[in-house]
């Protein structure tokens, strides 16, 4: 399982850096030492975001695997074994994330100057880099970055409250449709069979006892 996730991480990382590599190849002008220093300072300010990209690359396949495992547990594993197996899978996935994030994070920090740096040197002037650095390093931006997760969470909770019932109805309809496509019985399909009783199984009702002879 760990190997499959590692392959997914490498593939995802390739998709992330490919456009930047192409842009780096296209760069023609050689940046001045002053500009390179500005870009280096910008990369330092962007390091939390760079590390966040590395973490998301690791966590994305891990989360997908957990979702698939949860579905498989419900469909293929007896109820009495689900909790133990689920905990074992969760521990394996957690270990994969804990082992992989530092490795990819270190690689991302080393790779950023050679991939992102040349693009910034080509696309931004010295004045633009200074303005960008000033904004990223400003108290206003730092305050916004601290507040952004809270804003997003508040908005998400409100959206779930407002649109949740509509989404639940559509999701339930989709689940029924998928189960029907797979030929799995739905909750309502078992009731008629139970109500039919002996008639559904083809059994004949027992004959009434004959009256006693006088």
Residue pairs with C-beta under 8 A, 6 or more apart in sequence:
1 65
1 89
1 92
1 93
1 96
2 92
2 95
2 96
4 61
4 65
5 61
5 62
5 65
5 93
5 96
5 100
6 96
6 100
8 60
8 61
8 64
9 57
9 58
9 61
9 100
9 104
12 57
12 60
12 61
13 57
13 104
16 53
16 57
17 111
17 115
20 115
20 116
20 119
21 115
23 118
23 119
23 122
24 114
24 115
24 118
24 119
26 122
27 118
27 119
27 121
27 122
28 122
29 121
29 122
31 39
31 118
31 121
31 122
32 126
34 126
35 121
35 126
35 129
36 117
36 121
38 126
38 129
38 130
38 133
39 113
39 117
39 120
39 121
39 129
40 113
40 117
41 133
42 120
42 129
42 132
42 133
42 136
43 50
43 112
43 113
43 116
43 117
43 120
45 133
45 136
45 137
46 112
46 116
46 136
47 109
47 112
50 108
50 109
50 112
50 116
51 105
51 108
51 109
53 108
54 101
54 104
54 105
54 107
54 108
55 101
55 104
55 105
57 104
58 96
58 97
58 100
58 101
58 104
59 97
59 101
62 93
62 96
62 97
65 93
66 89
66 90
66 93
69 86
69 89
69 93
70 86
73 82
73 85
73 86
73 89
74 82
77 85
120 129
124 132
135 141
176 186
179 185
179 186
180 186
193 200
198 204
198 205
